[in-house]
Amino acid sequence: MPERLTEMLMDTWTPLIILWITVLPSIYMAPMNQSQVLPSGSSTGLKRLNEEQRVLNRSKRGWVWNQMFVLEEFSGPEPILVGRLHTDLDPGSSKIKYILSGDGAGTIFVINDKTGDIHAMKRLDREEKAEYTLTAQAVDRDTNKPLEPPSEFIIKVQDINDNAPEFVDGPYHATVPEMSVVGTFVTKVTATDADDPVYGNSAKLVYSILEGQPYFSIEPHTAIIKTALPNMDREAKEEYFVVIQAKDMGGHMGGLSGTTTVTITLTDVNDNPPKFAQSLYHFSVMEDVALGEPIGRVKANDLDIGENAKSSYDIIEGDGMDIFEITTDAQTQDGIIRVRKPLDFETKKSYTLKVEAVNIHIDPRFISGGPFKDTATVKIVVEDADEPPVFSPPSYLLEVHENAAINSVIGQVTAHDPDVSSSPIRFSIDRHTDLERQFNINAEDGKITLATPLDRETNTWHNITIVATETRNHSQVSRVPVAIKVLDVNDNAPEFASEHEAFLCENGKPGQVIQIVSAIDKDDPKNGHYFLYSLLPEMANNPNFTIKKNEDNTLSILAKHSGFSRQKQEVYLLPIVISDSGNPPMSSTSTLTIRVCGCSSEGIVQSCNVEAYVLPIGLSMGALIAILACIILLLVIVVLFVTLRRHKNEPLIIKDDEDVRENIIRYDDEGGGEEDTEAFDIATLQNPDGINGFLPRKDIKPDLQFMPRQGLAPVPNGVDVDEFINVRLHEADNDPTAPPYDSIQIYGYEGRGSAAGSLSSLESSTSDSDQNFDYLSEWGPRFKRLGELYSVGESDKET
């Protein structure tokens, strides 16, 4: 009611205020003549009068007016009069000219230069420009001299309601939880009006709902939207379309309005319990299903969404609570039933379970609406499957003595087919677990027999696997581990733990302990080992040594007298009989070696050899052998050194006048016969190894016998050197250890000026059979030797 009274008062006073604003400027626009009429006189008197007035009176402006106003959007047939300018200096003689300048002067506003009337020439829009600042001045019409200083004034454009409200941010989207109480805040909208908010009611807005009732309401002045109905259910209707109107002029008739839309969505709350689609579920499963495998799914539907629709499942009753389990699928929110323990069709063929689904997130506001859970019954039928044989028990432990006879039965395994058909079973041994084939099994009754002898000392345990196979379906196979323990029998005689050798000092005393020996037995009696020691019957009265049994199952060897001497007897052998306490008892004879040694006064053994008496003081046999070895080594080194020196002094090439291979002359130019000593060294061709610095030279004297021969017919060329080179070249090519010696000389230049002509046979086209060297002996003593050499070479070749 107070708001309505306020609106009525505003409606009454608004026209009066508009009238006052419109009339008041017209009253003040009339010029106020406050100038005085000055008497005529000299200019000096006028000046003095003016000075006195400045001193005695406050100076007043010649222009007197207030702000001018003009209505916007005015579009009459003639320009609208805005106002009139007048000065007290204007006597009415039309000698004063009014000038207007500033915003819109001459275009929007025009002044009558004689009367000072100002007219608006165009339609104005306050929303584009709300006021104009102009400058007015009065000048002399003839001289254009200003009569008074210029003055500014403002023309304001008065607003009219020409703009409708607008929702700049629309359309709007909002959410509110479902089942909210009346008056719950939803959202707030805002509209703007371009009209003047301080002048009239053109920008005063009032909001209302055009569509969306009775679900929502809006505050007229704050534009806050609230719920108007309680318990709106999202599952019944999720989205609402609301139209909001904003109207100016305070909502009165004639005001302008604008609208916007608000889409309001109800958000979900957990106000609905889960509900199973059916109250009874049936599933079937094979009895051989693997553990953890799913056998069925149940579904509890929830009208809510998101977190509010999540449920957890549990088995609360039934005869299979320990056999089955149920889990929740996070993606589909299904309950998955899985096998927890093995099933057996022959034992139980069906199960009945009671499954419960409960909401995870419960809203306390709606807990009074009922329990947020539901139950359903699940019946599971177990179907028969062809199962493999079953051993009873699931593992075996057998014992057998190591002296058991071959083919003796050491145990039996049993298995049965759990199926109703009960197929016969055949047994076998997995030979991968019995590589030595020490055991056999009867395929019909499962009796395990011994195939080879057993030895506990070699292997105490044998682990084998027995395989049971159905005769009707060989794919149905079961395995069972069988551990066989080999039991001990007394089949090993005791013996010394190690090869003992006792040392007896020559200066020992009677009754002195020479050695303590221990025995071992590979057998393993239940009550432990107990050994009996004795001497051989024929040595029971040994004059030198005696034995004594110790409490720790060891034996002490004692000397009966003193005065033992290495020179008299260096070593004593003492046979000892060792017996165990088995049934029957086993015994063995071990011999203890007792060596007589020289000892210090403290009883420390120093030497046990007889040779120590004949050696110098401080030298033992080992030291003597070491000295002798050093002497022999030095002799060997000296002999090798002398041999190497002698070999080094020998010439590398054997000088022998009979070796024809050393007298091949190098024909770089014409030589001087036998006096030319620059001969080609053919020894490298003779033995390629001789040039290798790492291998010794083998300069072998040729075994050729130079026999004189009859003169032959002259031949154009001899082939002995050529053949020799080819043979050596072949040997060098086929010898992997020989370096590649290519020593063939190429004679590209023949000597000139010789009366005998050329002696070279390298490029001759004739053979040895066509050449005779007897004529060389006729050329003088220098060539006689050369002829003999060639003749001897030819005769040797023919031989």
DAZI-V303523 format. One record per backbone hydrogen bond with DSSP energy under -1.0 kcal/mol. CO is the residue of the C=O (numbers start at 1). NH is the residue of the N-H. If there is no record, write none. Layout:
CO_NH + CO_NH
//
This chain:
1_5 + 2_6 + 3_7 + 4_8 + 5_9 + 6_10 + 7_11 + 8_12 + 9_13 + 10_14 + 13_17 + 14_18 + 15_19 + 16_20 + 17_21 + 18_22 + 19_23 + 20_24 + 23_27 + 24_28 + 25_29 + 32_34 + 42_46 + 43_47 + 44_48 + 45_49 + 46_50 + 47_51 + 48_52 + 49_53 + 50_54 + 51_55 + 52_56 + 53_57 + 68_156 + 70_158 + 80_120 + 83_118 + 87_90 + 95_141 + 97_139 + 99_137 + 101_135 + 102_105 + 104_107 + 104_108 + 104_109 + 108_121 + 109_106 + 110_119 + 112_116 + 113_98 + 116_85 + 117_112 + 118_82 + 118_83 + 119_110 + 120_80 + 124_73 + 125_128 + 125_129 + 130_157 + 132_155 + 133_103 + 134_153 + 135_101 + 136_151 + 137_99 + 138_147 + 139_97 + 140_144 + 145_140 + 151_136 + 153_134 + 154_68 + 155_132 + 156_70 + 158_72 + 160_162 + 166_192 + 172_263 + 174_265 + 176_267 + 181_184 + 184_227 + 187_225 + 192_166 + 201_204 + 201_249 + 204_250 + 206_247 + 208_245 + 211_243 + 212_216 + 215_228 + 215_229 + 217_226 + 219_223 + 220_207 + 223_189 + 224_219 + 225_186 + 225_187 + 226_217 + 227_183 + 232_179 + 233_237 + 238_266 + 240_264 + 242_262 + 243_210 + 243_211 + 244_260 + 245_208 + 246_258 + 247_206 + 248_251 + 249_252 + 252_255 + 256_248 + 258_246 + 260_244 + 261_172 + 262_242 + 263_174 + 264_240 + 265_176 + 267_178 + 269_271 + 275_301 + 279_377 + 281_379 + 283_381 + 285_383 + 286_289 + 290_293 + 293_339 + 296_337 + 298_335 + 299_277 + 301_275 + 305_308 + 306_309 + 307_310 + 310_360 + 312_358 + 314_356 + 317_354 + 320_324 + 323_340 + 323_341 + 325_338 + 327_336 + 329_333 + 334_329 + 335_298 + 336_327 + 337_295 + 338_325 + 339_292 + 344_348 + 349_382 + 351_380 + 352_319 + 353_378 + 354_316 + 354_317 + 355_376 + 356_314 + 357_374 + 358_312 + 363_366 + 366_369 + 367_370 + 371_373 + 372_359 + 374_357 + 376_355 + 377_281 + 378_353 + 379_283 + 380_351 + 381_285 + 383_287 + 390_416 + 396_483 + 398_485 + 400_487 + 401_404 + 405_408 + 408_450 + 411_448 + 414_392 + 416_390 + 424_471 + 426_469 + 428_467 + 430_433 + 434_437 + 438_451 + 438_452 + 440_449 + 442_446 + 443_427 + 446_413 + 447_442 + 448_410 + 448_411 + 449_440 + 450_407 + 455_459 + 460_486 + 462_484 + 464_482 + 465_430 + 466_480 + 467_428 + 468_478 + 469_426 + 473_476 + 475_477 + 476_470 + 478_468 + 480_466 + 481_396 + 482_464 + 483_398 + 484_462 + 485_400 + 487_402 + 489_491 + 495_520 + 498_500 + 502_595 + 504_597 + 505_508 + 509_512 + 512_559 + 515_557 + 517_555 + 518_497 + 520_495 + 525_528 + 532_579 + 534_577 + 536_539 + 537_540 + 544_560 + 546_558 + 548_556 + 550_553 + 554_550 + 555_517 + 556_548 + 557_514 + 557_515 + 558_546 + 559_511 + 565_569 + 570_596 + 572_594 + 574_592 + 576_590 + 577_534 + 578_588 + 579_532 + 586_580 + 588_578 + 590_576 + 592_574 + 593_502 + 594_572 + 595_504 + 597_506 + 598_606 + 598_607 + 600_603 + 604_600 + 607_598 + 610_613 + 611_615 + 616_619 + 620_624 + 621_625 + 622_626 + 623_627 + 624_628 + 625_629 + 626_630 + 627_631 + 628_632 + 629_633 + 630_634 + 631_635 + 632_636 + 633_637 + 634_638 + 635_639 + 636_640 + 637_641 + 638_642 + 639_643 + 640_644 + 641_645 + 642_646 + 643_647 + 644_648 + 645_649 + 656_659 + 658_660 + 659_662 + 660_663 + 664_680 + 673_676 + 675_677 + 677_679 + 680_682 + 682_686 + 683_687 + 687_690 + 688_691 + 692_695 + 698_700 + 705_707 + 719_723 + 720_724 + 721_725 + 722_726 + 723_727 + 724_728 + 725_729 + 726_730 + 727_731 + 728_732 + 729_733 + 730_734 + 739_741 + 767_717 + 767_770 + 768_771 + 773_776 + 774_777 + 775_778 + 776_779 + 780_784 + 783_787 + 784_788 + 785_789 + 786_790 + 787_791 + 788_792 + 789_793 + 790_794 + 791_795 + 792_796 + 793_797 + 794_798 + 795_799
//
